[in-house]
């Protein structure tokens, strides 16, 4: 083991395709020799993150119903987290497919996002349900299985820990940017991480969430999907440790914006034991995204309140139109067929409900066709899609 300012773990030599490489084997959490200094440089970002998270919680409590905010935020996260891994589909594509409306995106690409939604929903339900799986390797394996089912990662053993060596960057392990632990050590390392998830080391939960994510990414226990599961793990920690009453904070957008620094900070942990640098970055992300999420909750609620009043005040307003408006937050793309089911009326009545919202300036037609048309709550979607368009 190389002497470093802080114990980072060790390197283990392994052979891959006849090539000898050094794989990183991380030390168990929490960081030690020396321990984290929360009274030094980490104190200000921790305070900012804690304050921003409390403000987001307060914003969520001020709205009458938070379910449709959860709907929106979960979808934003699924889209951005998938995009980081190369998925070529946007939030608009996802919402269009959910409404069975036309889209130019590949359905296979959108399916990857849908799998992310299913994996997150399943894992959150397990944690919330009495008798469900706890925060554990089994839970992550179950989420991983759902994440990769039927997609380009379906041949990477969904739900199973890797049994071969993987690497990050480079064309082969010998020139890789990072080589995770050998496969025979993965179960033991994940077992240590699982124990850490359930012990109290006295560190603030936000700090622990940052530690857990970085450790998981260093272990890299799957052949594919590690980034998405690792980001999902942050959300599950926030839920399990009671940091937010509703799942409204997701950091993929921050990681997408500052992607290079994300990898640099993780790399510095592995080479120099620089946990403070990583945690400062992570906590900055929590503060930034929590502030933006609180502002978005307020803006979306204001838009809903304003457009509801326009819906009711417009000449020709109908009861089915008002009922359809209340469904828009979770169905911002609308077809006559979808509106028929949402409102529980005939097709002609559903068409009249749609047109009443068009007349109110709420819905806009997007296809320009006479048949099989699609309408969208354009202003709502404009707010929601920020940062979710395809990466250039």
C-alpha positions in Angstrom: 0.0 0.0 0.0 1.4 3.4 -1.0 1.9 6.0 1.7 -0.5 8.9 1.2 -1.8 11.8 3.2 -4.8 9.8 4.0 -5.4 6.0 3.7 -7.1 5.6 0.4 -7.1 1.8 0.3 -4.7 -0.2 -1.8 -3.9 -1.4 -5.2 -4.2 -5.0 -6.2 -2.4 -6.4 -9.3 -4.7 -8.4 -11.6 -4.4 -9.8 -15.1 -7.0 -9.0 -17.8 -6.6 -10.4 -21.3 -3.0 -11.2 -20.6 -2.3 -7.7 -19.4 -1.2 -6.9 -15.8 -3.1 -3.9 -14.3 -3.4 -2.3 -10.9 -7.0 -2.2 -9.6 -8.1 0.2 -6.9 -9.4 -1.4 -3.7 -10.9 1.4 -1.6 -10.6 1.6 2.2 -13.9 1.1 4.2 -15.9 4.1 5.1 -15.7 6.5 6.9 -12.5 8.2 5.8 -9.8 7.8 8.5 -6.2 8.7 9.3 -7.1 11.5 9.5 -10.9 11.6 9.8 -12.9 14.2 8.0 -12.6 17.8 9.4 -16.2 19.1 9.4 -15.2 22.2 11.3 -12.8 23.4 8.6 -13.4 24.0 4.9 -16.5 21.7 4.8 -18.5 23.7 7.3 -19.7 26.5 4.9 -20.8 24.2 2.1 -22.5 21.8 4.6 -24.4 24.8 6.1 -25.4 26.0 2.7 -26.6 22.6 1.6 -28.5 22.0 4.9 -30.2 25.4 4.6 -31.2 24.9 0.9 -32.6 21.5 1.7 -34.7 22.9 4.5 -36.0 25.6 2.1 -37.0 23.0 -0.4 -38.8 21.0 2.2 -40.7 24.2 3.3 -41.6 25.0 -0.4 -43.0 21.5 -0.8 -45.1 21.8 2.3 -46.6 25.1 1.1 -48.3 23.7 -1.9 -51.7 21.9 -1.5 -50.6 18.8 -3.4 -47.0 17.8 -4.0 -47.7 14.6 -6.0 -47.5 16.3 -9.4 -44.2 17.9 -8.4 -42.8 14.5 -7.6 -44.1 13.3 -11.0 -42.2 16.1 -12.7 -39.0 15.9 -10.7 -38.7 12.1 -11.0 -39.0 12.3 -14.7 -36.4 15.0 -15.0 -34.0 12.9 -13.0 -34.6 9.8 -15.1 -34.0 11.7 -18.3 -30.8 13.4 -17.2 -29.3 10.4 -15.5 -29.9 8.3 -18.6 -28.5 11.1 -20.8 -25.2 11.1 -18.9 -24.8 7.5 -19.9 -25.5 8.2 -23.6 -29.2 7.8 -23.9 -30.4 9.9 -26.8 -33.9 10.9 -25.7 -35.2 14.0 -24.0 -37.9 14.8 -21.5 -40.2 15.9 -24.4 -39.6 12.4 -25.9 -40.5 10.7 -22.7 -43.7 12.6 -22.1 -44.8 12.2 -25.7 -44.3 8.4 -25.5 -46.2 8.3 -22.2 -49.1 10.1 -24.0 -48.8 7.8 -27.0 -48.1 10.9 -29.1 -45.6 11.0 -32.0 -41.9 11.5 -31.3 -38.7 11.3 -33.4 -36.8 9.6 -30.7 -36.0 5.9 -30.8 -38.4 3.9 -28.6 -35.5 1.8 -27.4 -33.8 5.0 -26.1 -37.0 6.1 -24.3 -37.4 2.6 -22.9 -34.1 3.1 -21.0 -35.6 6.2 -19.3 -38.8 4.3 -18.5 -36.8 1.6 -16.9 -35.1 4.2 -14.8 -38.5 5.4 -13.6 -39.6 1.8 -12.8 -36.3 1.1 -10.9 -36.6 4.2 -8.8 -40.3 3.7 -8.1 -39.8 0.0 -7.1 -36.8 0.9 -4.8 -38.7 3.7 -3.1 -41.7 1.5 -2.6 -39.6 -1.2 -1.1 -38.1 1.3 1.4 -41.6 2.7 2.3 -43.4 -0.6 2.5 -43.5 -2.5 5.8 -41.6 -5.8 5.2 -40.0 -4.3 2.0 -36.3 -4.6 1.3 -34.1 -2.2 3.4 -31.3 0.0 1.9 -29.1 -2.9 0.9 -27.2 -4.7 -1.9 -30.3 -6.7 -2.5 -32.3 -3.5 -3.1 -29.7 -2.2 -5.5 -29.6 -5.5 -7.4 -33.3 -5.3 -7.8 -33.2 -1.8 -9.0 -30.3 -2.7 -11.4 -32.4 -5.6 -12.8 -35.2 -3.3 -13.7 -32.9 -0.6 -15.0 -31.3 -2.8 -17.6 -34.2 -5.1 -18.5 -34.8 -5.3 -22.3 -32.3 -2.5 -23.1 -28.8 -2.3 -24.5 -27.6 -3.4 -21.1 -29.7 -6.5 -21.0 -26.6 -8.7 -21.7 -24.6 -7.2 -18.8 -26.2 -9.6 -16.3 -29.0 -7.3 -14.9 -29.4 -7.7 -11.1 -26.1 -9.5 -10.7 -22.7 -8.4 -9.5 -20.0 -8.5 -12.1 -17.8 -11.6 -12.4 -15.2 -10.0 -14.7 -12.9 -7.0 -14.6 -14.2 -3.7 -15.9 -12.5 -0.4 -16.4 -13.3 3.2 -17.1 -11.8 5.2 -19.9 -9.2 4.0 -22.4 -9.5 1.2 -24.9 -8.3 -1.6 -22.6 -7.5 -2.0 -18.8 -3.8 -1.1 -19.4 -4.5 2.4 -20.6 -7.7 3.0 -18.5 -8.3 6.1 -16.5 -9.5 3.9 -13.6 -9.6 0.2 -12.9 -12.2 -0.8 -10.2 -11.6 -3.6 -7.7 -11.2 -7.2 -9.0 -14.5 -9.0 -9.2 -13.7 -11.5 -6.4 -13.5 -8.6 -3.9 -16.8 -6.9 -5.0 -19.1 -8.8 -2.6 -16.9 -8.1 0.4 -16.6 -4.4 -0.5 -20.4 -4.0 -1.0 -20.9 -5.8 2.3 -18.8 -3.2 4.0 -20.7 -0.5 2.3 -24.1 -2.0 3.3 -23.0 -2.1 6.9 -22.0 1.5 6.7 -25.5 2.4 5.4 -26.9 1.2 8.7 -24.4 2.3 11.3 -24.2 5.7 13.0 -20.7 7.2 12.7 -21.8 10.6 13.9 -21.4 12.3 10.5 -24.3 14.4 9.1 -26.5 12.4 6.7 -25.8 14.7 3.8 -22.1 14.0 4.2 -22.7 10.3 4.5 -24.8 10.3 1.3 -21.8 11.9 -0.5 -19.5 9.3 0.9 -21.8 6.4 0.0 -22.1 7.6 -3.6 -18.4 8.0 -4.2 -17.7 4.6 -2.6 -20.2 2.8 -4.7 -18.8 4.4 -7.9 -15.3 3.3 -6.9 -16.5 -0.3 -6.3 -18.3 -0.2 -9.7 -20.0 -3.5 -8.9 -21.9 -4.0 -12.2 -20.8 -4.5 -15.8 -23.2 -1.7 -16.8 -25.5 0.8 -15.2 -23.2 1.8 -12.3 -23.6 5.5 -12.8 -27.4 5.4 -12.8 -27.6 3.1 -9.8 -25.1 5.2 -7.9 -27.1 8.4 -8.6 -30.3 6.5 -7.6 -28.6 5.5 -4.4 -28.3 9.2 -3.4 -32.0 9.6 -3.7 -32.6 6.4 -1.7 -30.3 7.6 1.1 -32.2 10.9 1.3 -35.4 9.0 1.6 -34.2 6.4 4.1 -32.5 8.9 6.3 -35.4 11.4 6.4 -33.7 14.3 4.8 -36.7 15.2 2.6 -40.4 14.3 3.1 -40.8 14.1 -0.7 -38.3 13.0 -3.4 -37.7 16.3 -5.0 -33.8 16.5 -4.9 -31.8 14.7 -7.6 -28.2 15.6 -8.5 -27.9 14.3 -12.0 -28.4 17.8 -13.5 -25.5 19.2 -11.4 -23.3 16.3 -12.4 -24.2 16.8 -16.0 -23.4 20.5 -15.8 -20.0 19.9 -14.1 -19.2 16.5 -15.6 -15.5 16.9 -15.8 -15.1 18.1 -12.2 -17.3 15.2 -11.1 -14.8 12.7 -12.5 -11.8 14.7 -11.3 -13.2 14.8 -7.7 -13.8 11.1 -7.7 -10.4 10.4 -9.1 -8.7 12.6 -6.4 -10.3 10.4 -3.7 -8.8 7.3 -5.2 -5.3 8.8 -5.7 -4.9 11.3 -2.9 -7.6 10.5 -0.4 -9.2 13.9 -1.1 -12.6 13.3 0.4 -12.9 16.9 1.4 -12.6 18.1 -2.2 -15.3 15.6 -3.3 -17.6 16.5 -0.4 -17.3 20.2 -1.0 -18.3 19.6 -4.7 -21.2 17.3 -3.6 -22.5 19.7 -1.0 -22.3 22.5 -3.5 -24.4 20.4 -5.8 -27.0 19.8 -3.1 -27.3 23.5 -2.4 -27.5 24.5 -6.0 -30.1 21.9 -7.0 -32.2 22.3 -3.9 -32.3 26.1 -4.5 -33.4 25.5 -8.1 -35.9 22.9 -7.1 -37.5 25.2 -4.5 -37.7 28.0 -7.1 -39.2 25.6 -9.7 -41.8 24.3 -7.2 -42.9 27.9 -6.6 -42.9 28.8 -10.3 -44.9 25.7 -11.3 -47.4 26.3 -8.5 -47.8 29.9 -9.6 -48.3 28.8 -13.2 -50.9 26.2 -12.2 -52.8 28.8 -10.1 -52.8 31.4 -12.8 -53.8 29.0 -15.6 -56.5 27.4 -13.5 -58.1 30.9 -13.1 -57.8 31.4 -16.9 -59.4 28.0 -17.5 -62.4 28.8 -15.4 -62.8 32.4 -16.6 -62.6 31.7 -20.3 -66.0 32.0 -22.2 -67.1 28.5 -23.1 -65.3 26.9 -20.1 -66.7 23.4 -19.4 -66.6 21.0 -16.4 -64.7 18.4 -18.5 -62.2 21.2 -19.5 -61.6 22.0 -15.8 -61.1 18.4 -15.0 -58.7 18.0 -17.9 -56.7 21.0 -16.7 -56.3 19.4 -13.3 -54.8 16.3 -15.0 -52.3 18.3 -17.1 -49.5 18.5 -14.5 -49.1 14.7 -14.9 -50.1 14.6 -18.5 -48.7 17.7 -20.2 -49.0 16.0 -23.6 -52.6 15.4 -24.5 -54.4 13.6 -27.3 -58.2 13.2 -27.7 -57.8 9.5 -26.9 -55.8 10.3 -23.7 -58.2 13.1 -22.6 -61.2 10.7 -23.1 -59.6 8.3 -20.5 -58.4 11.1 -18.1 -61.8 12.8 -17.9 -64.0 9.8 -18.4 -66.1 11.2 -21.3 -66.8 10.6 -25.0 -64.4 11.6 -27.7 -66.5 14.6 -28.8 -66.7 15.8 -25.2 -62.9 15.3 -24.7 -62.3 17.3 -27.9 -64.4 20.1 -26.6 -62.5 20.0 -23.3 -59.2 20.3 -25.1 -60.4 23.2 -27.3 -61.7 25.0 -24.2 -58.1 24.9 -22.9 -56.7 26.0 -26.3 -59.1 29.0 -26.2 -57.8 29.8 -22.7 -54.3 30.0 -24.0 -53.2 27.0 -22.0 -52.8 24.2 -24.5 -51.0 24.5 -27.9 -51.3 22.1 -30.8 -47.9 20.7 -31.9 -48.4 18.6 -35.0 -50.2 20.9 -37.4 -52.3 18.0 -38.7 -56.0 17.5 -39.0 -55.9 14.0 -37.5 -54.0 12.3 -34.7 -53.2 15.7 -33.2 -51.3 16.4 -30.0 -51.6 19.3 -27.7 -49.1 20.4 -25.0 -49.1 22.6 -21.9 -46.3 24.6 -23.4 -45.4 27.0 -20.6 -45.3 24.2 -18.1 -43.1 22.1 -20.3 -40.8 25.0 -21.0 -40.1 25.3 -17.2 -39.8 21.6 -16.7 -37.5 20.8 -19.6 -34.6 23.2 -18.7 -31.4 21.2 -18.6 -33.1 18.0 -20.0 -32.5 18.5 -23.7 -29.9 16.2 -25.4 -26.3 16.8 -24.6 -24.3 18.4 -27.4 
